[in-house]
């Protein structure tokens, strides 16, 4: 376990995890990870990514060792996200913000970011606050998730004064109810629910588990977890983004940039038309690649 094993190709150049997971270093600093670490089918030192307990232990180790966030947990069943991919979104957003400052990435608490659907894991504020010193407002419809995110912010000194959690009272609202009059953010970011129903989310989990385990995994638990508000919503990904675009047009000055993670490339044409109809004057797609997984951020803004 002396050398890092490459995890996924295509990660952002500033991503701390681009070189892979150094399990020797992680286990030395976070011994509770040790029982989950061992040779995989290819003879590399790794964990079983189909095992939710192993994934959580890896996340705890990464956050403690690489980000100084030692007090981190999610309630049973809530989303426990893969850290490298979440970090990539933050770094690409930083590049986008740097366009307005001659390529110099703006840093510090004067940069306010709106995280729409912060989740129990609070992962974007953790990464953004540590990497760039940004200040975050995270919104959440789920009371348990919101309270857990608040707990993470309170219990980790590196996050003090940098994370505020607001309850979103409307289950189908995005910006309404959480953005105050005259309030302005450098950017909004969002990882929306991808599925339109519980059945669709369960089918997606079965496919993922089969890919990870090489077996049938028909009744396997979600290895990364996820509750209703995290995995599915009315209209699925497109439905959520449609509501987000419509509300961004109602609050055009609330954010310098509105951004959202899009899982399906087939949705891009529809989203492009949404943005044209909403009157945006600058819209773009920021591609992200993690091994064989391709994803992208859609970003837009209005005339100022």
KOLDRENVO-157082 format. One record per residue (C-alpha): x, y, z; residue number from 1. Coordinates in nm, 4 decimals, decimal comma. Example, Ala and Ser with C-alpha at 12.3 -4.5 7.8 and 13.67 -1.06 7.14 Angstrom:
2
          x          y          z   num
     1,2300    -0,4500     0,7800     1
     1,3670    -0,1060     0,7140     2
//
This chain:
304
          x          y          z   num
     0,0000     0,0000     0,0000     1
     0,2927     0,2313    -0,0630     2
     0,1819     0,4054    -0,3819     3
    -0,1419     0,5750    -0,4876     4
    -0,3673     0,3818    -0,7251     5
    -0,5137     0,6015    -1,0017     6
    -0,8877     0,6381    -0,9472     7
    -1,0458     0,8063    -1,2461     8
    -0,8990     0,9778    -1,5489     9
    -1,0068     1,3219    -1,6550    10
    -1,0382     1,4898    -1,3160    11
    -0,9700     1,8622    -1,2926    12
    -0,5975     1,9543    -1,2623    13
    -0,6537     2,1075    -0,9174    14
    -0,8523     1,8106    -0,7886    15
    -0,6689     1,6699    -0,4840    16
    -0,7764     1,3198    -0,5865    17
    -0,6498     1,3331    -0,9438    18
    -0,3491     1,1139    -0,8624    19
    -0,5671     0,8524    -0,6953    20
    -0,6289     0,7326    -0,3427    21
    -0,3163     0,6808    -0,1349    22
    -0,4649     0,4152     0,0916    23
    -0,1486     0,3769     0,3002    24
    -0,1615     0,7443     0,3921    25
    -0,5374     0,7388     0,4511    26
    -0,5259     0,4297     0,6738    27
    -0,2344     0,5659     0,8733    28
    -0,4256     0,8859     0,9476    29
    -0,7695     0,7234     0,9738    30
    -0,7280     0,3623     1,1007    31
    -1,1024     0,2831     1,0938    32
    -1,0701     0,2637     0,7141    33
    -0,8270    -0,0290     0,7389    34
    -1,0828    -0,3153     0,7597    35
    -1,2288    -0,2106     0,4245    36
    -0,8999    -0,1902     0,2342    37
    -0,7520    -0,4801     0,0407    38
    -0,6659    -0,6111    -0,3064    39
    -0,9398    -0,5858    -0,5668    40
    -0,9981    -0,8169    -0,8637    41
    -0,7156    -0,6451    -1,0524    42
    -0,4654    -0,6819    -0,7711    43
    -0,4766    -0,3138    -0,6771    44
    -0,5288    -0,1923    -0,3234    45
    -0,8792    -0,0498    -0,2985    46
    -1,2156    -0,0845    -0,1242    47
    -1,5369    -0,2542    -0,2319    48
    -1,7302     0,0367    -0,3797    49
    -2,0475    -0,1730    -0,3727    50
    -2,0264    -0,1676     0,0097    51
    -2,1940     0,1420     0,1577    52
    -1,9982     0,1114     0,4847    53
    -1,6706     0,1064     0,2923    54
    -1,7711     0,4110     0,0890    55
    -1,8615     0,6032     0,4051    56
    -1,5329     0,5086     0,5724    57
    -1,3385     0,6248     0,2661    58
    -1,5271     0,9559     0,2608    59
    -1,4564     1,0154     0,6287    60
    -1,0877     0,9471     0,5743    61
    -1,0642     1,1737     0,2686    62
    -1,2463     1,4607     0,4361    63
    -1,0400     1,4331     0,7541    64
    -0,7018     1,3949     0,5842    65
    -0,7399     1,6188     0,2783    66
    -0,9877     1,8822     0,3960    67
    -0,9472     1,9016     0,7737    68
    -1,3106     1,8062     0,8289    69
    -1,2966     1,5420     1,1014    70
    -1,6571     1,5637     1,2248    71
    -1,8527     1,4303     0,9276    72
    -2,1327     1,1782     0,8983    73
    -2,4666     1,1332     0,7247    74
    -2,7813     0,9788     0,8760    75
    -2,8643     0,6230     0,7669    76
    -2,9978     0,6103     0,4139    77
    -2,8854     0,9590     0,3127    78
    -2,6564     1,0287     0,0184    79
    -2,2864     0,9609     0,0804    80
    -2,1353     1,1052    -0,2384    81
    -1,8079     1,0202    -0,4144    82
    -1,5723     1,3025    -0,3173    83
    -1,3599     1,3359    -0,6380    84
    -1,6579     1,4064    -0,8641    85
    -1,8038     1,6611    -0,6236    86
    -1,4660     1,8340    -0,5997    87
    -1,4511     1,8571    -0,9785    88
    -1,7748     2,0595    -0,9898    89
    -1,6284     2,3071    -0,7395    90
    -1,3036     2,3469    -0,9349    91
    -1,4819     2,3983    -1,2678    92
    -1,7033     2,6566    -1,1022    93
    -1,3911     2,8322    -0,9731    94
    -1,2564     2,8509    -1,3289    95
    -1,5861     2,9981    -1,4459    96
    -1,5747     3,2675    -1,1770    97
    -1,2140     3,3411    -1,2688    98
    -1,3187     3,4472    -1,6182    99
    -1,4463     3,7729    -1,4766   100
    -1,1195     3,8493    -1,2983   101
    -0,8645     3,7931    -1,5714   102
    -0,8245     3,4248    -1,4931   103
    -0,7539     3,4851    -1,1241   104
    -0,9912     3,2731    -0,9179   105
    -1,1756     3,4866    -0,6610   106
    -1,1203     3,3592    -0,3090   107
    -1,2357     3,4330     0,0430   108
    -1,5680     3,4821     0,2233   109
    -1,6579     3,7757    -0,0009   110
    -1,7460     3,5139    -0,2639   111
    -2,0938     3,3859    -0,1786   112
    -2,2151     3,0616    -0,3372   113
    -2,5739     2,9342    -0,3284   114
    -2,5912     2,5535    -0,3022   115
    -2,9415     2,4497    -0,4065   116
    -3,0153     2,1226    -0,2272   117
    -2,7105     2,1065    -0,0010   118
    -2,7970     1,7577     0,1260   119
    -2,7148     1,5975     0,4581   120
    -2,3534     1,5536     0,3433   121
    -2,2888     1,9299     0,2955   122
    -2,0154     1,8310     0,0541   123
    -1,9991     2,1310    -0,1813   124
    -1,9684     2,3837     0,1044   125
    -1,6978     2,1673     0,2645   126
    -1,4880     2,1577    -0,0518   127
    -1,5545     2,5159    -0,1596   128
    -1,4827     2,6611     0,1854   129
    -1,1581     2,4667     0,2269   130
    -1,0234     2,5048    -0,1270   131
    -1,1204     2,8662    -0,1938   132
    -1,2422     3,0131     0,1339   133
    -1,5867     3,0779    -0,0154   134
    -1,8969     3,1420     0,1921   135
    -2,1992     2,9221     0,1257   136
    -2,5741     2,9357     0,1705   137
    -2,7139     2,5842     0,1389   138
    -3,0855     2,5255     0,0860   139
    -3,2735     2,2092     0,1752   140
    -3,6342     2,0882     0,1717   141
    -3,5576     1,7902     0,3956   142
    -3,5426     1,8947     0,7625   143
    -3,3190     1,6033     0,8676   144
    -3,0735     1,6681     0,5847   145
    -3,0634     2,0392     0,6584   146
    -3,0011     1,9841     1,0283   147
    -2,7206     1,7380     0,9578   148
    -2,5544     1,9829     0,7172   149
    -2,5789     2,2515     0,9847   150
    -2,4225     2,0128     1,2363   151
    -2,1248     1,9497     1,0047   152
    -2,0741     2,3253     0,9643   153
    -2,0889     2,3858     1,3387   154
    -1,8633     2,0988     1,4469   155
    -1,5743     2,1698     1,2086   156
    -1,3703     2,4855     1,2830   157
    -1,2577     2,5186     0,9204   158
    -1,6227     2,5825     0,8253   159
    -1,7095     2,8314     1,0996   160
    -1,8755     3,1439     0,9599   161
    -1,8691     3,0025     0,6073   162
    -2,1852     2,7900     0,5862   163
    -2,5471     2,8928     0,6419   164
    -2,8325     2,6444     0,5947   165
    -3,1796     2,7648     0,4931   166
    -3,4953     2,5568     0,4831   167
    -3,6689     2,5600     0,1447   168
    -4,0406     2,5615     0,2367   169
    -4,1694     2,4795    -0,1116   170
    -4,1158     2,1194    -0,2285   171
    -4,1177     2,2299    -0,5932   172
    -3,9511     2,5691    -0,5424   173
    -3,5846     2,6302    -0,6175   174
    -3,4950     2,9953    -0,5537   175
    -3,8292     3,1215    -0,4248   176
    -3,8477     3,1277    -0,0471   177
    -3,4724     3,1151     0,0157   178
    -3,3235     3,4132    -0,1705   179
    -3,3861     3,7458    -0,0001   180
    -3,4694     4,0759    -0,1751   181
    -3,1545     4,2291    -0,3203   182
    -2,9425     3,9311    -0,2170   183
    -2,6699     3,8397    -0,4641   184
    -2,4424     3,5402    -0,5035   185
    -2,1407     3,4914    -0,7253   186
    -2,2953     3,1659    -0,8434   187
    -2,5559     2,9030    -0,7733   188
    -2,4676     2,5361    -0,7974   189
    -2,6933     2,2340    -0,7902   190
    -2,6795     1,8556    -0,8182   191
    -3,0482     1,7844    -0,8902   192
    -3,2375     1,4588    -0,8360   193
    -3,1831     1,2597    -1,1541   194
    -3,4880     1,0318    -1,1415   195
    -3,8613     1,0899    -1,1805   196
    -3,9799     0,8177    -0,9415   197
    -3,8697     0,5750    -0,6712   198
    -3,8999     0,2852    -0,9165   199
    -3,6719     0,4598    -1,1660   200
    -3,4163     0,5323    -0,8920   201
    -3,4262     0,1674    -0,7767   202
    -3,3709     0,0449    -1,1328   203
    -3,0734     0,2789    -1,1674   204
    -2,9289     0,1437    -0,8433   205
    -2,9610    -0,2155    -0,9659   206
    -2,7732    -0,1285    -1,2844   207
    -2,4975     0,0434    -1,0888   208
    -2,4651    -0,2430    -0,8429   209
    -2,4401    -0,4965    -1,1259   210
    -2,1601    -0,2899    -1,2784   211
    -1,9757    -0,2648    -0,9475   212
    -2,0181    -0,6251    -0,8344   213
    -2,0304    -0,8051    -1,1666   214
    -2,3316    -0,9973    -1,0350   215
    -2,7060    -0,9620    -1,0239   216
    -2,7349    -0,7411    -0,7108   217
    -3,1131    -0,7219    -0,7514   218
    -3,1794    -0,6289    -0,3885   219
    -2,8501    -0,4602    -0,3043   220
    -2,8662    -0,1414    -0,0948   221
    -2,7628     0,1900    -0,2450   222
    -2,3866     0,1978    -0,2031   223
    -2,3886     0,5789    -0,1973   224
    -2,7281     0,5988    -0,0261   225
    -2,9913     0,8539    -0,1117   226
    -3,3362     0,9563     0,0106   227
    -3,6370     1,0622    -0,1920   228
    -3,5462     1,4304    -0,2170   229
    -3,1901     1,3381    -0,3175   230
    -3,2681     1,0807    -0,5862   231
    -3,6024     1,1636    -0,7482   232
    -3,8466     1,4497    -0,7894   233
    -4,1451     1,5498    -1,0015   234
    -4,0333     1,5401    -1,3637   235
    -3,6897     1,4028    -1,2772   236
    -3,3774     1,5874    -1,3877   237
    -3,5449     1,7780    -1,6704   238
    -3,8396     1,8753    -1,4527   239
    -3,6123     2,0159    -1,1843   240
    -3,3949     2,2048    -1,4319   241
    -3,7034     2,3462    -1,6033   242
    -3,8168     2,4885    -1,2684   243
    -3,4685     2,6175    -1,1914   244
    -3,4380     2,7951    -1,5274   245
    -3,7842     2,9500    -1,4916   246
    -3,7058     3,0803    -1,1426   247
    -3,3642     3,2097    -1,2498   248
    -3,5474     3,4305    -1,4996   249
    -3,7577     3,5624    -1,2112   250
    -3,4417     3,6323    -1,0064   251
    -3,1936     3,7224    -1,2843   252
    -2,9680     3,9349    -1,0650   253
    -2,9581     3,6922    -0,7697   254
    -2,6587     3,5037    -0,9111   255
    -2,3746     3,6032    -1,1390   256
    -2,3911     3,2498    -1,2766   257
    -2,6578     2,9825    -1,2430   258
    -2,5134     2,6326    -1,2795   259
    -2,6514     2,2795    -1,2596   260
    -2,5083     1,9312    -1,3010   261
    -2,6653     1,7402    -1,5920   262
    -2,6328     1,3623    -1,5998   263
    -2,7763     1,2884    -1,9451   264
    -2,6262     1,4363    -2,2594   265
    -2,9570     1,3741    -2,4374   266
    -3,1120     1,6474    -2,2211   267
    -2,8781     1,9205    -2,3448   268
    -3,0802     2,0196    -2,6516   269
    -3,3965     2,0585    -2,4460   270
    -3,2129     2,2604    -2,1801   271
    -3,0612     2,4846    -2,4490   272
    -3,4091     2,5719    -2,5708   273
    -3,5230     2,6365    -2,2127   274
    -3,2395     2,8856    -2,1706   275
    -3,3160     3,0607    -2,5002   276
    -3,6824     3,0915    -2,4039   277
    -3,5807     3,2277    -2,0604   278
    -3,3814     3,5111    -2,2213   279
    -3,0296     3,4184    -2,1085   280
    -2,7498     3,6021    -2,2883   281
    -2,4677     3,3592    -2,2069   282
    -2,5024     2,9826    -2,1711   283
    -2,2450     2,7077    -2,1952   284
    -2,1672     2,3452    -2,1200   285
    -1,8648     2,2581    -1,9058   286
    -1,7713     1,8924    -1,9683   287
    -1,6471     1,6735    -1,6837   288
    -1,4924     1,3282    -1,7202   289
    -1,4221     1,0697    -1,4515   290
    -1,2927     0,7565    -1,6129   291
    -1,5674     0,6186    -1,8358   292
    -1,8309     0,8357    -1,6701   293
    -1,9078     1,1519    -1,8646   294
    -2,0960     1,4377    -1,7050   295
    -2,1333     1,8094    -1,7547   296
    -2,2251     2,1374    -1,5902   297
    -2,4665     2,3706    -1,7660   298
    -2,4065     2,7367    -1,6778   299
    -2,6023     3,0477    -1,7737   300
    -2,6446     3,4132    -1,6868   301
    -2,8556     3,7117    -1,7848   302
    -2,7649     4,0534    -1,9231   303
    -2,6383     4,2879    -1,6531   304
//
